[in-house]
Amino acid sequence: MSRLQKTLRKYALAASTAMSERIAYPGNFVGSMFTYALFVFIFSRVWAGAYAGATEIAGYTMSMAVWYFIIAEIPSFGFGRFFSTLSRDMKSGQIAYLLARPYDFIGYSMAEKLGGSLMEAGIILAEGLVVGLVLVGLPPAIASGYPAGSSSLALEAARSGFLVVSLLLAGALNFFLQIALAMTAFWLEENEAFFWIFQKFALVVGTLIPIEFLPEKVARIAVWTPFPYLSYAPARIMVAFSPAEALSLVARQALWVFMALLLARAVFASGSRRLSVNGG
């Protein structure tokens, strides 16, 4: 077995162990599921009021807006809470013990955290599909039909594939950005303010509303930041699917994941040297 295979096997074991731990306590999902359903219901009523007398806003029908919110909230509920545990490991001194283990800290942490979160994200996605069907019916592309001459089955399969890939990339991007923020604990005892700011930008830029709803100048700036690729990309793929746009969104997500990985490794390299110099 090659070194790469051994490393991948190690990370796969970490991910599967984290999944098993989540499954062992199914009651932990109840709170998230209830809160998610409540949020979706409240925002569906908000959109109902906003669309009173209007058929479209910025190219979105009411059904599209509700389905957009259903998908946009999945990264927040499934992949939005890495920071607290990562930051706690830094502040408690657990990081010194973790660094002594024979694995790459960032890679292993990603496998462990994402492994556990995938289970929750999958449950929230399944719940969202059911809630969406109850509240507004079929997703827009299915409800309205595809252009004449297209293979609807093939397009639906493509949309589903792009959606899953986009959600996974959103999870990876969330992780790398949050671990970079958490590792500011190498220098700062209180770093929650950074995560608070991060959350608010993530909510405004693509989670609560599509970026098309933002003022034009703000939207142009937003697409050059990582925030639309946390929630907007998968939600846009769900409600306004076209293969070309989906491929563009996924490619930009992958680019931001790579840049966030470089950022996380740079912060870790600098912070771990400080840890060694200070003796923990």
Secondary structure, DSSP 8 states (H G I E B T S, - for coil): --HHHHHHHHHHHHHHHHHHHHHH-TTHHHHHHHHHHHHHHHHHHHHHHHTTT-S-BTTB-HHHHHHHHHHHHHHHHHHS--HHHHHHHHHHTHHHHHHTSSS-HHHHHHHHHHHHHHHHHHHHHHHHHHHHHHHH-S-HHHHH---TTS-HHHHHHHHHHHHHHHHHHHHHHHHHHHHHHHGGGGT-S--HHHHHHHHHHHHHTTTSS-GGGS-HHHHHHHTTSSGGGTTHHHHHHHHS--HHHHHHHHHHHHHHHHHHHHHHHHHHHHHHHHHHHHT-
